[in-house]
Amino acid sequence: MSLEEIKTRIARAEDAAGRPSGSVHLIAVSKVQPLERIEAVLDQGHRCFGENRVQEAAGKWPDLMTRYDGIDLHLIGPLQTNKARQAMELASTIHSLDRPKLATTLARLAQELGACPDLFIQVNTGEEPQKAGILPADADAFVQTCRGLDLPIMGLMCIPPVDEEPSLNFALLGKIAKRNGLTGLSMGMSSDFESAIALGATHVRVGSAIFGERVKPG
């Protein structure tokens, strides 16, 4: 499937949901993708990309940023506190603020650096023990904690369980966001982004549908 096909489907989903054209940001998830595939998408004019790992992002994006103007890099994977400074220097947005220790680290670094990326709080909507994220019952208090640290919280992010109807998780995330006055919803991937848009997604994270299947390092 091509980038243009994905953009067309997003536009149709926006229209079907009665939402303005362009209200959904497409994050092209480029993790574990060969450089030539990323350059091909850049050459088509797309500029918003997502990476899971700081180390991988640092290995390819600084050079790409010198060759292509206007790149908007989002970090969407788990973030270790010892990688936080590097993440803040690389990315415009971090989608995986998921625990108090990381919040205090980001707040301290924001003071040191004089700037902070936009932040999404990751909510573990499926309450899966192996998955990162704030539990839904703790989300309201964590939003207030982050606001107390003067962090720029733009919204919430979730990754639904693979064996659950994703719309249930999207609806739950939307309810938590609404009661906390947050407008950003980072939810929806290659297989379910249209459902996410119907339920208010502002950022969808699409990888394999744009780039093809991931290429594992040898």
N, C-alpha and C positions, 0 to 999 in steps of 0.2 A: 504494500500500500504506500502511496506517495504522501509527501508532506501536504501537497495541495488537497488531496482527498481527505486527509485528517482535518484540515482547516475548513473544508466544505461541510463535513459532518458536524464540526463544532458550530459553525454558523447556523446550520439547520436546527441543531439542538437549542441554541440560543433563541431562535425564532419560535420554536415549538413551545418553549417555556415562557414566552412573552418577555424575553430579556433583550436589552439593547445589543446591537451588533458590536462586537469587540469587547464585551464585558468579561469574557473568559480569556485568561492568559494561557497559552500553550507552552508548557515547559518540555522541550525535547530532551529526554533522558538519555544522555550520551555515555553513561558508565559502560566500561568494558567494550567500547566500540572503537574500531580502527580509525585512525586519523583521517583516512581518505573519505570515510562515510560522513564524519563530522564536517569536513570541509565541503562536501557536496551539499549538505544542508545549509551551511553558511553561504555558499555560493548562490543559493536560491533566495537569500535575503533574510532567512530566519536568524534571530539573535538571542533568543531566550533558551538557555540550556540548563540541565540539571545533572549534578554528579553526586554519587553516594559517598565517596571517600575523599578526604582532603588530600591525601598523598597522590592519588591518581589525578585529581583536579590540578594540583600544583605542577604535575609533570607535563601537562599539555596546554592548559589555558593561558598562562602568561605569554607564551609565544603566539598563540592564536590571537590574543588581545592586541598584540603589536601589528598584526596583519589585517585584522577586521575591526572596523569601528563599531562601537555601540553594543558590545556583548554584555548580556545580562545573565550572570551566572548565579544559579541557585544551588545550595547544598541541601540535599533531601535525605541523606542517610544519617545513621547514628553518629554523634559527634563526641569524641573524647575530650575531656577538659584540657589535656595537654596539646591538643590540636586547635584549640579555640582561637588563639591569636592568628594563626595561619588562615583559618577559615574566615575570620573577620576581615582579613586583609585581601582575601581572594574574592569573596562572594558579596553580592548585593542583598541576598536574602538567605536566611537559614530556616529550614522547615522543621527542624528536629530538636527544639528546646523541650526537654522531656524530664527534667529533674531539678530540684532546688540547687544542688551544687553547681550545675552548669549555668543556671541563672545568675548566681553570685559571681561566677568567673566571668561571664559575659559583661556583667555590670562593671566589674573592676576594670576589665580591658577597655570597655567603652570610655571610661574616664581617662585612661592612659592614652588611648588613641585619638580621643576627641570625636569619635564617630562610632556608629553601630549599624550593622546591617538590619534590614527589616526582619522581624522574627515571627515565626508561627510556632505555637505550642502543639506538640504532638500528643494526641489523646489516644489511649489504647481502648478504642470503643468496644472491641471484642473481649476485653479483659483477659487477654491471653498471657499466661505467665512468662512465656519465652520472648515476648515482644516488648520493645521499649514503649514509653509513653505514660502520661499521667492517667490514672484511672478516672472514669467519668465522675465518680462521686467526689474526687479531689480537685476537679478541674477549676471550679469557681474560685476556690481558695488560692490555687496556684496562679491564676490570672491576676488576682489582687496582689499576691506576693511580687510578681514580675512588674506590675505597675508601680508598686512601692519602690522598686529598684530603678525606676525611670527607664525601663527597657521598652523599645518601640514594638509592642505586640500588635501585629497586623491581623492576626486571625489564628485559626486552628487547622491542624492537619491530622489525617488518619489514614491507616492502611487496614482495610477490613480483613477479617479472617477469610482464608481461601474457601472454607466450606460453609460460609454464611452468605445470605442475600446481601450484597453490598449496600443496597438502598436503605436498609435498616440502620446501618452504621452511618451513612451519609445524613439521614434524617436526624439521628441522635447528635451528630457533630453540629448540625445546623441549629438545633435547639440550644445547645450549650453556648454556641457563639452568640445567638440572639440575646439570650438573657444576660450576657456579659458585654453587650454593646460592640461586638466585633463583627466586621463585615467580610473579612477574608476567610475563605474556605479552600484549603488545599486538599483536594480529594478527587479520585477518579484516575484510572490508568488505562492502558490500551484496551482492555476488555470491557470497561464499564464507565468510560468517561461521559457518555451521553446520559446515563442515569444520574451521575454526579451533577451534571449541568442542570438537569431538571430539578434537582434539589438544592441548587444555589452555589455550586462550585464556582470560585473565581479563578482558581489555578488548577489545571489538569496536567498530570505527569505522564507523558506518553513516550515510550521508548521503542519497543520492538515493532510497533505498527508503523513507525517512521523509518527506523534504521534497518529493520530485519532482526533476526535472532542474534543475541549477543555472542560475541566471539570470546571464548575463555582464553586467558593467557596460557601459552604453552609451557 
